[in-house]
């Protein structure tokens, strides 16, 4: 057992964490917390999906101008003169202040982080924003696949903001022209670089397709795409690309493809069969040589972590959707990488061979995967359909989860919250549930022990719970710096308090806090450790810092379903039952089939108890008791709600069950330990327990 950490040590670590000087803190602060779309219909959403776009057109124009300034300070007088060019200066400045205030109100609590202003100028911290127009123009090579998603947010820059004023229209024409020219120059530069460096064929194809989407008549891009497709063995696709280019030139310019483009077409069409025959011959010779010189098998290295691969998604109907499918798989891999249970193998590492399958594809075997995410995308021009499945590869390629999502083509800007978040939010609990089964696997070190412990923690059966503690302790002996083991050691300690299994709740919560602080010091980006730490603070009735750390946790990984549920509990404790229910809906949306739903559904009962909807408390609470009869927290709101409705007789069996599980439970103990902020909520809860016959203490 970890020794209790002194308050001085805690203050030192928390001060270091909040100080902003460390690189880890800087990494947290530079993660985007708002997504802003300037191309097409203007939109702005927070990292949790809340709409923060102001309603007024001029407030939106101010936001658009600040985004395009890319963090530079913009004079207030310039914005006022541009947006109110036909009124006196003093009136324009007053109108600007009103519109700027509307923007601040729309951004809500995030405004302090996003907006910097003084008497002379204003600016937007674009380091904390993902702005589609800026992402499209980002020259960094590692952002190329993310730029694919951004370019799919098609539409004119700041669409719908024309005719505000003559001055703003002139500014807008200039910005649109600059944006178009910069995008064209960037794409053509990428194309020239691809032509010089001759990268991987799929990369060349992606670059060419981006330019073709921007300019369908660009013959240089067409030829590079044709060559890349031919190199990939997709000769029929290369010939179809020529036909597409020819049709585009005919429609737009009424001309035929150039002699160079037509010559490339002739070469691919004429020599395709001969080259395929030569390739088949080479492959047969290579296979024969491999059979003559068998290699000695290499011993498989012992791994201590799970490995999850994401295959490049397939576009099943149109090659024009290839880029969208690949970008979606990249986004899913990036989102999964935020979880700390497993290592993620990116799609670019698992590129399919033209005839590859899950059963015999070399990249899957060489990557030594435990699970693989596979998917397909199709579209009819109005709607995208995304099918995705999770395969367990430990014995056979067995599907263990699948789902299907739909996304309208005019809602591509919502792909993160409507598709990516739901996919990764549902995959995580599936893997945790499977890996938590007894005798699932022998190795995987500290992580394997921890995964076995989690179902025992959620069972709330005393014997299983204590065995979970022993497994977590063994995990920490194997790796004392395993941040997930530290976080779950804290979680395990906390539930000694919740279940009434500790004689000193204050000391136990202090031990839990110490585990969390160790985990956060080792890995400041561990969202789960931050979320569990926040829950620890809530149980210590330190509600303001609890909400702060919940916010940090969900910024790092907004797809952690159970952290949303724990965050909801804190809102219930402080009396904000509406926000608690909103957070719970997000939990349910991310993990609709959570195997441990009976545990987290208790928070619904608590929220309805604070609301005063006692009938709903009873409905939900009885469902919780049936699903998890050893969980003492499930009984307390049901008992109080029944008694407050005058249904004392119905409460008595639940009272007997609760006191059998927690013999020392009293109203005095509940008052001391249970983290309700408002006296009225605590008094009403205690009155219900008293009416039901719970001892005073």
C-alpha positions as CSV (number, residue, x, y, z in Angstrom):
1,X,0.0,0.0,0.0
2,X,1.3,3.5,-0.9
3,X,2.0,5.7,2.1
4,X,0.0,8.8,2.6
5,X,1.4,11.9,0.7
6,X,1.9,15.0,2.8
7,X,-0.2,18.1,2.0
8,X,3.1,20.0,1.4
9,X,4.1,17.4,-1.3
10,X,0.6,17.6,-2.8
11,X,0.7,21.4,-3.0
12,X,4.1,21.3,-4.6
13,X,3.0,18.8,-7.3
14,X,-0.3,20.6,-8.0
15,X,1.5,24.0,-8.2
16,X,4.0,22.6,-10.7
17,X,1.2,21.1,-12.7
18,X,-0.8,24.4,-12.8
19,X,2.2,26.7,-13.3
20,X,2.3,26.4,-17.1
21,X,6.1,26.2,-17.2
22,X,6.5,22.5,-18.0
23,X,6.5,21.1,-21.6
24,X,3.7,18.8,-20.6
25,X,1.4,21.6,-19.6
26,X,2.3,23.4,-22.9
27,X,1.3,20.3,-24.8
28,X,-2.1,20.2,-23.1
29,X,-2.7,23.9,-23.7
30,X,-1.9,23.7,-27.4
31,X,-4.5,21.0,-28.2
32,X,-7.4,22.4,-30.2
33,X,-10.4,23.1,-28.0
34,X,-12.6,24.6,-30.7
35,X,-13.2,23.6,-34.4
36,X,-14.1,26.5,-36.6
37,X,-15.3,26.0,-40.2
38,X,-15.0,29.0,-42.5
39,X,-15.5,27.1,-45.8
40,X,-19.1,26.7,-46.7
41,X,-21.6,27.1,-44.0
42,X,-19.8,28.7,-41.0
43,X,-19.7,26.6,-37.8
44,X,-17.9,26.6,-34.5
45,X,-18.0,23.7,-32.0
46,X,-16.1,23.0,-28.8
47,X,-14.1,19.8,-28.1
48,X,-17.2,18.4,-26.4
49,X,-19.5,19.3,-29.4
50,X,-21.2,22.4,-28.0
51,X,-22.1,25.1,-30.6
52,X,-20.3,28.3,-29.9
53,X,-21.0,30.2,-33.1
54,X,-22.6,33.6,-32.5
55,X,-26.0,34.2,-34.1
56,X,-25.4,37.7,-35.5
57,X,-23.8,37.9,-38.9
58,X,-21.4,40.7,-37.9
59,X,-20.3,38.8,-34.8
60,X,-19.6,35.9,-37.1
61,X,-17.7,38.2,-39.5
62,X,-15.5,39.3,-36.5
63,X,-14.7,35.7,-35.7
64,X,-13.9,35.0,-39.4
65,X,-11.6,37.9,-39.6
66,X,-9.8,36.9,-36.4
67,X,-9.4,33.3,-37.7
68,X,-7.9,34.5,-41.0
69,X,-5.5,36.8,-39.1
70,X,-4.0,33.5,-37.7
71,X,-3.3,34.8,-34.3
72,X,-2.1,38.3,-35.2
73,X,-3.6,41.2,-33.4
74,X,-6.3,43.1,-35.4
75,X,-7.0,46.8,-34.6
76,X,-10.5,47.4,-33.3
77,X,-10.7,50.5,-35.5
78,X,-10.1,48.5,-38.6
79,X,-12.8,46.0,-37.8
80,X,-15.3,48.7,-36.8
81,X,-14.6,50.8,-40.0
82,X,-14.9,47.7,-42.2
83,X,-18.2,46.4,-40.7
84,X,-19.8,49.8,-40.0
85,X,-18.5,51.9,-42.9
86,X,-21.6,54.2,-43.3
87,X,-22.0,55.5,-39.7
88,X,-19.9,57.9,-37.6
89,X,-16.8,56.6,-36.0
90,X,-18.2,56.7,-32.5
91,X,-21.3,54.8,-33.5
92,X,-19.2,52.2,-35.4
93,X,-17.0,51.6,-32.3
94,X,-20.1,51.2,-30.1
95,X,-21.6,48.7,-32.6
96,X,-18.3,46.8,-32.7
97,X,-18.3,46.5,-28.9
98,X,-21.8,45.1,-29.0
99,X,-21.0,42.5,-31.7
100,X,-17.7,41.6,-30.0
101,X,-19.5,41.1,-26.7
102,X,-21.9,38.7,-28.6
103,X,-18.9,36.7,-29.7
104,X,-17.5,36.5,-26.2
105,X,-20.9,35.3,-24.8
106,X,-21.1,32.7,-27.5
107,X,-17.7,31.3,-26.7
108,X,-18.7,31.1,-23.0
109,X,-16.1,29.9,-20.5
110,X,-13.5,29.3,-23.3
111,X,-13.4,33.0,-24.2
112,X,-10.8,33.8,-21.7
113,X,-8.4,31.2,-23.3
114,X,-9.3,32.0,-26.9
115,X,-9.6,35.8,-27.1
116,X,-7.1,38.4,-26.1
117,X,-8.2,42.1,-26.2
118,X,-7.2,45.5,-25.1
119,X,-8.3,49.0,-25.9
120,X,-6.6,49.0,-29.3
121,X,-6.8,45.5,-30.7
122,X,-8.2,42.0,-30.4
123,X,-6.8,38.6,-31.4
124,X,-7.8,34.9,-31.5
125,X,-5.4,32.2,-30.1
126,X,-5.5,30.0,-33.2
127,X,-3.1,27.5,-31.5
128,X,-6.1,26.4,-29.5
129,X,-8.4,26.2,-32.6
130,X,-8.7,23.9,-35.6
131,X,-9.7,26.2,-38.5
132,X,-10.5,24.4,-41.7
133,X,-9.2,27.2,-44.0
134,X,-5.9,27.3,-42.1
135,X,-5.6,23.5,-42.0
136,X,-6.1,23.3,-45.8
137,X,-3.2,25.7,-46.2
138,X,-0.9,24.1,-43.7
139,X,2.3,23.1,-45.5
140,X,3.5,20.5,-43.0
141,X,3.8,17.1,-44.7
142,X,2.5,15.2,-41.6
143,X,-0.8,17.1,-41.9
144,X,-1.5,16.1,-45.4
145,X,-4.1,13.5,-44.6
146,X,-5.8,15.8,-42.2
147,X,-5.9,18.4,-44.9
148,X,-7.9,15.9,-47.0
149,X,-10.7,16.0,-44.5
150,X,-10.5,19.8,-44.4
151,X,-10.8,20.1,-48.2
152,X,-13.9,18.0,-48.1
153,X,-15.6,20.9,-46.2
154,X,-16.2,22.4,-49.6
155,X,-17.7,25.8,-50.1
156,X,-16.8,29.4,-50.5
157,X,-14.8,31.1,-47.8
158,X,-17.1,32.8,-45.2
159,X,-20.1,31.8,-47.2
160,X,-23.3,33.7,-46.3
161,X,-21.5,36.8,-45.2
162,X,-21.7,38.7,-48.4
163,X,-23.4,42.1,-48.6
164,X,-22.7,43.1,-45.0
165,X,-21.1,46.3,-46.1
166,X,-19.3,47.6,-49.1
167,X,-15.9,47.7,-47.3
168,X,-16.4,44.1,-45.9
169,X,-17.3,42.8,-49.3
170,X,-14.1,44.3,-50.8
171,X,-12.1,42.7,-48.0
172,X,-13.9,39.4,-48.5
173,X,-13.2,39.3,-52.2
174,X,-9.5,39.9,-51.5
175,X,-9.4,37.1,-48.8
176,X,-11.1,34.6,-51.1
177,X,-8.7,35.4,-53.9
178,X,-5.7,35.0,-51.7
179,X,-7.0,31.8,-50.2
180,X,-7.6,30.3,-53.7
181,X,-4.2,31.3,-55.0
182,X,-2.4,30.0,-51.9
183,X,-4.2,26.7,-52.1
184,X,-3.4,26.3,-55.7
185,X,0.2,27.2,-55.1
186,X,0.5,24.7,-52.2
187,X,-1.1,21.9,-54.2
188,X,1.1,22.5,-57.2
189,X,4.2,22.7,-55.0
190,X,3.3,19.3,-53.5
191,X,2.8,18.0,-57.0
192,X,6.2,19.2,-58.2
193,X,7.8,17.8,-55.1
194,X,6.1,14.4,-55.7
195,X,7.3,14.5,-59.3
196,X,10.9,15.1,-58.2
197,X,11.2,12.8,-55.2
198,X,9.0,10.0,-56.6
199,X,7.5,9.0,-53.2
200,X,5.3,6.0,-52.6
201,X,2.6,5.5,-55.3
202,X,-0.3,5.9,-52.9
203,X,1.1,9.2,-51.6
204,X,1.6,10.5,-55.1
205,X,-2.0,9.5,-55.9
206,X,-3.3,11.3,-52.8
207,X,-1.4,14.5,-53.7
208,X,-2.7,14.4,-57.3
209,X,-6.3,13.8,-56.2
210,X,-6.2,16.8,-53.9
211,X,-5.2,19.0,-56.8
212,X,-7.8,17.4,-59.1
213,X,-10.5,18.1,-56.6
214,X,-9.5,21.7,-56.7
215,X,-9.0,21.8,-60.5
216,X,-10.5,18.9,-62.4
217,X,-8.8,20.0,-65.6
218,X,-5.2,20.0,-64.3
219,X,-3.5,17.6,-66.7
220,X,-0.2,17.5,-64.7
221,X,-2.1,16.1,-61.8
222,X,-4.0,13.7,-64.0
223,X,-0.7,12.2,-65.5
224,X,0.8,11.8,-62.0
225,X,-2.3,10.1,-60.8
226,X,-2.4,7.8,-63.8
227,X,1.3,6.8,-63.3
228,X,0.7,6.2,-59.6
229,X,-2.3,4.0,-60.3
230,X,-0.4,2.1,-62.8
231,X,2.5,1.6,-60.3
232,X,-0.1,0.3,-57.8
233,X,-1.4,-2.2,-60.3
234,X,-4.7,-0.4,-60.8
235,X,-4.4,0.0,-64.6
236,X,-8.1,0.0,-65.2
237,X,-8.4,2.9,-62.7
238,X,-5.6,4.7,-64.5
239,X,-7.5,4.4,-67.8
240,X,-10.7,5.7,-66.2
241,X,-8.8,8.7,-64.8
242,X,-7.8,9.6,-68.4
243,X,-11.5,9.4,-69.4
244,X,-12.4,11.6,-66.5
245,X,-9.8,14.2,-67.5
246,X,-10.9,14.1,-71.1
247,X,-14.5,14.7,-70.1
248,X,-13.6,17.6,-67.8
249,X,-11.5,19.3,-70.4
250,X,-14.3,18.9,-72.9
251,X,-16.9,20.4,-70.6
252,X,-14.8,23.3,-69.2
253,X,-12.6,24.3,-72.2
254,X,-13.9,22.3,-75.2
255,X,-10.4,20.9,-75.9
256,X,-8.9,17.4,-76.0
257,X,-6.1,16.2,-73.6
258,X,-2.6,17.1,-74.6
259,X,-0.4,14.9,-76.7
260,X,1.7,13.9,-73.6
261,X,-1.4,12.9,-71.6
262,X,-2.8,10.8,-74.5
263,X,0.6,9.2,-75.0
264,X,0.7,8.0,-71.4
265,X,-2.8,6.6,-71.9
266,X,-1.6,4.6,-74.9
267,X,1.4,3.2,-73.0
268,X,-0.7,2.0,-70.1
269,X,-3.3,0.5,-72.4
270,X,-0.8,-1.2,-74.7
271,X,1.7,-2.7,-72.2
272,X,-0.7,-3.4,-69.3
273,X,-1.1,-7.1,-70.2
274,X,2.6,-7.7,-70.9
275,X,3.6,-6.1,-67.6
276,X,1.1,-8.1,-65.7
277,X,2.4,-11.3,-67.3
278,X,6.0,-10.3,-66.4
279,X,5.0,-9.6,-62.8
280,X,3.2,-13.0,-62.5
281,X,6.4,-14.7,-63.8
282,X,8.6,-12.8,-61.3
283,X,6.3,-13.7,-58.4
284,X,6.4,-17.4,-59.4
285,X,10.2,-17.4,-59.5
286,X,10.4,-15.6,-56.2
287,X,8.0,-18.1,-54.5
288,X,10.1,-21.0,-55.9
289,X,13.3,-19.5,-54.6
290,X,11.7,-19.0,-51.2
291,X,10.7,-22.6,-51.0
292,X,14.3,-23.7,-51.8
293,X,15.8,-21.5,-49.0
294,X,13.5,-21.8,-46.0
295,X,14.5,-19.6,-43.1
296,X,14.8,-20.8,-39.5
297,X,11.8,-19.5,-37.5
298,X,12.6,-16.6,-35.2
299,X,11.4,-16.7,-31.6
300,X,8.5,-14.3,-31.1
301,X,9.4,-11.5,-28.8
302,X,7.4,-11.3,-25.5
303,X,5.1,-8.3,-25.6
304,X,3.7,-6.5,-22.6
305,X,1.1,-4.3,-24.3
306,X,-1.8,-4.9,-26.6
307,X,-1.5,-3.8,-30.2
308,X,-4.5,-2.5,-32.2
309,X,-4.2,-1.9,-35.9
310,X,-6.4,0.3,-38.1
311,X,-6.6,-0.8,-41.7
312,X,-7.0,1.8,-44.4
313,X,-10.8,2.0,-45.0
314,X,-12.0,1.1,-48.4
315,X,-14.2,3.2,-50.7
316,X,-16.6,0.7,-52.2
317,X,-18.4,2.7,-54.8
318,X,-16.2,5.5,-56.2
319,X,-12.5,6.1,-56.4
320,X,-13.2,9.8,-55.6
321,X,-14.0,8.6,-52.0
322,X,-10.6,6.9,-51.5
323,X,-9.1,10.0,-49.9
324,X,-12.1,10.4,-47.6
325,X,-11.9,6.8,-46.6
326,X,-8.2,6.8,-45.9
327,X,-8.5,10.1,-43.9
328,X,-11.3,8.7,-41.8
329,X,-9.1,5.7,-40.9
330,X,-6.2,8.0,-40.0
331,X,-8.5,10.0,-37.7
332,X,-9.7,6.9,-36.0
333,X,-6.2,5.7,-35.4
334,X,-5.2,9.1,-34.0
335,X,-8.2,9.1,-31.6
336,X,-7.5,5.5,-30.5
337,X,-3.9,6.5,-29.7
338,X,-5.2,8.8,-27.0
339,X,-6.2,5.7,-24.9
340,X,-3.4,4.4,-22.8
341,X,-4.3,0.7,-22.8
342,X,-2.8,-0.3,-26.1
343,X,-0.4,0.7,-28.9
344,X,-2.0,1.7,-32.2
345,X,-0.6,0.8,-35.6
346,X,-1.5,3.4,-38.1
347,X,-3.2,2.7,-41.5
348,X,-0.1,3.8,-43.5
349,X,1.7,0.8,-42.0
350,X,-1.1,-1.6,-42.9
351,X,-1.6,-0.7,-46.5
352,X,-3.5,-3.5,-48.2
353,X,-2.0,-5.3,-51.2
354,X,-4.3,-5.4,-54.2
355,X,-5.3,-9.0,-53.5
356,X,-4.7,-9.0,-49.7
357,X,-7.2,-10.2,-47.1
358,X,-7.3,-10.2,-43.3
359,X,-6.3,-13.9,-43.3
360,X,-3.2,-13.7,-45.4
361,X,-2.0,-10.1,-45.6
362,X,1.7,-9.8,-44.6
363,X,1.4,-6.4,-42.9
364,X,-1.0,-7.8,-40.4
365,X,1.2,-10.8,-39.6
366,X,4.4,-8.7,-39.4
367,X,2.7,-6.2,-37.1
368,X,1.7,-8.9,-34.6
369,X,-1.7,-7.4,-33.8
370,X,-4.2,-8.4,-31.2
371,X,-7.1,-6.5,-32.8
372,X,-7.7,-4.7,-36.1
373,X,-10.3,-2.1,-37.0
374,X,-11.5,-2.5,-40.6
375,X,-14.0,-0.4,-42.4
376,X,-15.6,0.6,-45.7
377,X,-17.1,3.9,-47.0
378,X,-19.7,4.3,-49.7
379,X,-21.7,7.3,-50.9
380,X,-24.5,8.2,-53.2
381,X,-23.7,11.9,-53.6
382,X,-26.0,12.9,-50.7
383,X,-25.1,10.5,-47.9
384,X,-22.0,8.7,-46.8
385,X,-22.4,5.2,-45.2
386,X,-19.5,4.0,-43.0
387,X,-19.4,0.3,-42.0
388,X,-16.8,-0.6,-39.4
389,X,-15.9,-3.7,-37.4
390,X,-13.4,-4.8,-34.8
391,X,-11.6,-8.1,-35.3
392,X,-10.0,-10.2,-32.6
393,X,-6.8,-11.7,-34.1
394,X,-5.5,-13.6,-31.1
395,X,-6.8,-16.9,-32.4
396,X,-8.7,-16.3,-35.6
397,X,-9.9,-13.2,-37.4
398,X,-13.1,-13.1,-35.3
399,X,-15.5,-10.1,-35.5
400,X,-16.3,-9.0,-31.9
401,X,-18.1,-5.7,-32.7
402,X,-19.5,-4.0,-35.8
403,X,-21.6,-0.9,-36.5
404,X,-22.8,1.3,-39.3
405,X,-22.9,5.1,-39.4
406,X,-24.4,7.6,-41.8
407,X,-23.3,11.1,-42.5
408,X,-24.8,13.6,-45.0
409,X,-22.4,15.0,-47.5
410,X,-23.2,18.6,-46.3
411,X,-22.3,17.6,-42.7
412,X,-18.7,16.4,-43.3
413,X,-17.5,19.1,-40.9
414,X,-19.2,16.9,-38.2
415,X,-17.3,13.8,-39.0
416,X,-15.3,13.9,-35.7
417,X,-18.3,14.0,-33.4
418,X,-20.8,12.0,-35.4
419,X,-18.5,9.2,-36.6
420,X,-14.9,9.1,-35.3
421,X,-15.9,9.8,-31.6
422,X,-18.6,7.1,-31.6
423,X,-16.4,4.5,-33.2
424,X,-13.5,4.9,-30.8
425,X,-15.8,5.4,-27.8
426,X,-17.4,2.0,-28.5
427,X,-14.2,0.1,-29.3
428,X,-12.4,0.9,-26.1
429,X,-15.0,-0.7,-23.7
430,X,-15.3,-3.8,-26.0
431,X,-11.5,-4.4,-25.8
432,X,-11.4,-3.8,-22.0
433,X,-14.3,-6.2,-21.5
434,X,-12.8,-9.0,-23.7
435,X,-9.3,-8.6,-22.1
436,X,-10.8,-8.7,-18.6
437,X,-12.1,-12.2,-19.1
438,X,-10.5,-14.9,-16.9
439,X,-7.6,-16.8,-18.6
440,X,-7.8,-14.5,-21.6
441,X,-4.0,-14.5,-22.0
442,X,-0.9,-15.2,-19.9
443,X,1.4,-12.4,-20.8
444,X,1.1,-8.6,-21.4
445,X,2.7,-7.8,-18.0
446,X,1.3,-5.0,-15.9
447,X,-1.3,-4.0,-18.4
448,X,-2.6,-7.6,-18.6
449,X,-3.0,-7.8,-14.8
450,X,-4.8,-4.5,-14.7
451,X,-7.2,-5.5,-17.4
452,X,-8.1,-8.6,-15.5
453,X,-8.7,-6.5,-12.4
454,X,-11.2,-4.0,-13.9
455,X,-14.2,-6.4,-14.1
456,X,-13.6,-7.4,-10.5
457,X,-13.6,-3.7,-9.4
458,X,-16.9,-3.1,-11.1
459,X,-18.5,-6.3,-9.6
460,X,-18.4,-4.6,-6.2
461,X,-18.3,-8.1,-4.7
462,X,-16.0,-7.9,-1.7
463,X,-13.9,-11.0,-2.4
464,X,-13.5,-10.1,-6.1
465,X,-12.8,-6.5,-5.3
466,X,-10.0,-7.4,-2.9
467,X,-8.5,-9.8,-5.6
468,X,-8.6,-6.8,-8.0
469,X,-6.5,-4.9,-5.5
470,X,-3.9,-7.7,-5.3
471,X,-3.7,-7.7,-9.1
472,X,-3.2,-3.9,-9.3
473,X,-0.5,-4.2,-6.6
474,X,1.3,-6.9,-8.6
475,X,1.0,-4.7,-11.7
476,X,2.7,-1.8,-9.8
477,X,5.5,-4.2,-8.6
478,X,6.2,-5.1,-12.2
479,X,6.2,-1.5,-13.4
480,X,6.0,1.2,-10.6
481,X,5.7,3.9,-13.3
482,X,2.7,2.4,-15.1
483,X,0.4,5.4,-15.0
484,X,-2.8,3.3,-15.7
485,X,-2.0,1.0,-12.8
486,X,-1.5,4.0,-10.6
487,X,-4.8,5.6,-11.7
488,X,-6.7,2.4,-11.1
489,X,-5.0,1.9,-7.8
490,X,-6.5,5.3,-6.9
491,X,-9.9,4.3,-8.2
492,X,-9.8,1.1,-6.2
493,X,-9.0,3.0,-3.0
494,X,-11.8,5.4,-3.7
495,X,-14.4,2.7,-3.8
496,X,-13.4,1.5,-0.3
497,X,-14.9,4.8,0.7
498,X,-17.9,4.5,-1.5
499,X,-18.7,1.0,-0.3
500,X,-18.1,1.8,3.4
501,X,-15.1,-0.6,3.6
502,X,-12.7,1.9,5.2
503,X,-12.5,3.1,8.8
504,X,-10.7,6.3,7.8
505,X,-12.2,7.8,4.6
506,X,-10.0,10.9,4.8
507,X,-6.8,8.9,4.8
508,X,-8.0,6.6,2.1
509,X,-8.9,9.5,-0.2
510,X,-5.5,11.0,0.5
511,X,-3.9,7.7,-0.6
512,X,-6.0,7.8,-3.8
513,X,-4.9,11.4,-4.5
514,X,-1.3,10.4,-4.1
515,X,-1.5,7.7,-6.7
516,X,-3.1,10.1,-9.1
517,X,-0.5,12.8,-8.6
518,X,2.3,10.2,-9.3
519,X,0.6,9.2,-12.5
520,X,0.1,12.7,-13.7
521,X,3.7,13.6,-12.9
522,X,4.9,10.7,-15.0
523,X,2.4,11.2,-17.9
524,X,0.7,14.7,-17.8
525,X,-1.3,13.7,-21.0
526,X,-2.9,10.6,-19.4
527,X,-6.6,11.6,-19.7
528,X,-7.8,8.7,-17.6
529,X,-5.5,9.6,-14.7
530,X,-6.7,13.2,-14.8
531,X,-10.3,12.0,-14.8
532,X,-9.9,9.7,-11.9
533,X,-8.0,12.4,-10.0
534,X,-10.9,14.8,-10.7
535,X,-13.3,12.2,-9.2
536,X,-11.1,11.9,-6.1
537,X,-11.2,15.7,-5.7
538,X,-15.0,15.6,-6.0
539,X,-15.3,13.0,-3.2
540,X,-13.0,15.3,-1.1
541,X,-15.6,18.1,-1.8
542,X,-13.1,20.1,-3.7
543,X,-15.5,20.7,-6.5
544,X,-13.9,23.6,-8.4
545,X,-10.6,21.9,-9.0
546,X,-12.5,18.7,-9.7
547,X,-14.3,20.4,-12.6
548,X,-11.0,21.9,-13.8
549,X,-9.3,18.5,-14.0
550,X,-12.3,16.9,-15.7
551,X,-12.1,19.6,-18.3
552,X,-8.5,18.9,-18.9
553,X,-9.1,15.2,-19.1
554,X,-11.8,15.5,-21.7
555,X,-9.7,18.0,-23.7
556,X,-7.0,15.3,-24.0
557,X,-9.5,12.6,-24.9
558,X,-13.1,13.6,-25.5
559,X,-14.0,10.0,-26.2
560,X,-13.5,8.6,-22.7
561,X,-17.1,7.5,-22.0
562,X,-16.6,6.7,-18.3
563,X,-15.0,10.0,-17.6
564,X,-18.1,11.7,-19.0
565,X,-20.1,9.7,-16.5
566,X,-17.8,10.6,-13.5
567,X,-18.0,14.2,-14.6
568,X,-21.8,14.0,-14.5
569,X,-21.6,12.7,-10.9
570,X,-19.7,15.9,-9.9
571,X,-22.3,18.1,-11.5
572,X,-25.0,16.2,-9.6
573,X,-23.0,16.6,-6.3
574,X,-23.0,20.4,-6.8
575,X,-26.7,20.5,-7.6
576,X,-26.5,21.1,-11.4
577,X,-28.6,18.1,-12.3
578,X,-29.4,19.4,-15.8
579,X,-25.7,19.5,-16.7
580,X,-25.3,16.1,-15.1
581,X,-27.9,14.6,-17.4
582,X,-26.4,16.3,-20.4
583,X,-23.0,14.7,-19.5
584,X,-24.7,11.3,-19.0
585,X,-26.2,11.5,-22.5
586,X,-22.8,12.0,-23.9
587,X,-21.6,8.9,-22.0
588,X,-24.5,6.9,-23.3
589,X,-23.9,8.2,-26.9
590,X,-20.2,7.1,-26.8
591,X,-20.8,3.8,-25.1
592,X,-24.4,2.7,-25.6
593,X,-23.5,-1.0,-24.9
594,X,-21.1,-0.4,-22.0
595,X,-20.8,-3.8,-20.2
596,X,-20.6,-1.9,-16.9
597,X,-23.7,0.2,-17.4
598,X,-25.2,-1.0,-14.1
599,X,-22.4,0.8,-12.3
600,X,-22.7,4.2,-14.1
601,X,-26.5,4.2,-14.3
602,X,-26.4,4.9,-10.6
603,X,-25.4,8.5,-11.6
604,X,-28.7,8.9,-13.4
605,X,-30.5,8.0,-10.1
606,X,-28.4,10.6,-8.2
607,X,-29.1,13.3,-10.7
608,X,-32.8,12.6,-10.6
609,X,-32.7,12.6,-6.8
610,X,-31.2,16.1,-6.8
611,X,-33.8,17.1,-9.4
612,X,-36.6,15.8,-7.2
613,X,-38.0,13.4,-9.8
614,X,-38.4,10.5,-7.3
615,X,-40.3,8.3,-9.7
616,X,-37.5,8.3,-12.1
617,X,-35.0,7.7,-9.3
618,X,-36.9,4.5,-8.4
619,X,-37.2,3.3,-12.0
620,X,-33.5,3.8,-12.7
621,X,-32.3,2.7,-9.3
622,X,-34.2,-0.6,-9.3
623,X,-32.6,-1.3,-12.7
624,X,-29.2,-0.6,-11.2
625,X,-29.8,-2.9,-8.2
626,X,-30.8,-5.8,-10.4
627,X,-27.8,-5.4,-12.6
628,X,-25.3,-5.0,-9.7
629,X,-26.8,-6.2,-6.4
630,X,-23.5,-5.8,-4.5
631,X,-23.2,-2.1,-5.3
632,X,-24.3,-0.2,-2.1
633,X,-24.5,3.2,-3.9
634,X,-27.4,1.8,-6.0
635,X,-29.7,1.3,-3.0
636,X,-29.4,4.7,-1.3
637,X,-31.2,6.9,-3.8
638,X,-34.0,4.3,-4.2
639,X,-34.5,4.0,-0.5
640,X,-34.6,7.8,0.0
641,X,-37.0,8.4,-3.0
642,X,-39.4,5.7,-1.9
643,X,-39.6,7.1,1.6
644,X,-40.1,10.7,0.4
645,X,-43.0,9.4,-1.7
646,X,-44.5,7.8,1.4
647,X,-43.9,4.2,0.2
648,X,-42.1,3.1,3.3
649,X,-43.1,-0.6,3.0
650,X,-41.5,-0.8,-0.5
651,X,-38.3,0.7,0.9
652,X,-37.9,-1.9,3.7
653,X,-36.5,-4.8,1.6
654,X,-33.9,-2.4,0.1
655,X,-33.0,-1.2,3.6
656,X,-32.4,-4.7,4.7
657,X,-30.2,-5.5,1.7
658,X,-28.2,-2.3,2.1
659,X,-27.5,-2.9,5.9
660,X,-26.5,-6.5,5.1
661,X,-23.9,-5.2,2.6
662,X,-22.8,-2.2,4.7
663,X,-23.7,-2.9,8.4
664,X,-22.2,0.3,9.7
665,X,-24.0,2.6,7.4
666,X,-25.7,5.5,9.2
667,X,-27.1,8.9,8.4
668,X,-24.3,10.6,10.3
669,X,-21.7,8.7,8.2
670,X,-23.6,9.6,5.0
671,X,-23.6,13.3,6.0
672,X,-19.9,13.2,6.7
673,X,-18.7,11.3,3.6
674,X,-21.2,11.8,0.8
675,X,-20.0,14.7,-1.4
676,X,-23.1,16.9,-1.7
677,X,-22.4,20.6,-1.9
678,X,-25.8,22.1,-1.0
679,X,-27.2,21.8,2.4
680,X,-30.8,21.5,1.1
681,X,-29.9,18.6,-1.1
682,X,-28.1,16.8,1.7
683,X,-31.0,17.5,4.2
684,X,-33.6,16.2,1.8
685,X,-31.6,13.0,1.0
686,X,-31.0,12.4,4.7
687,X,-34.7,12.9,5.5
688,X,-35.6,10.2,3.0
689,X,-33.1,7.8,4.6
690,X,-34.4,8.7,8.1
691,X,-38.0,8.0,7.1
692,X,-37.0,4.6,5.7
693,X,-35.5,3.6,9.0
694,X,-31.7,4.1,8.4
695,X,-30.0,4.4,11.8
696,X,-29.0,8.0,12.8
697,X,-25.5,6.9,13.9
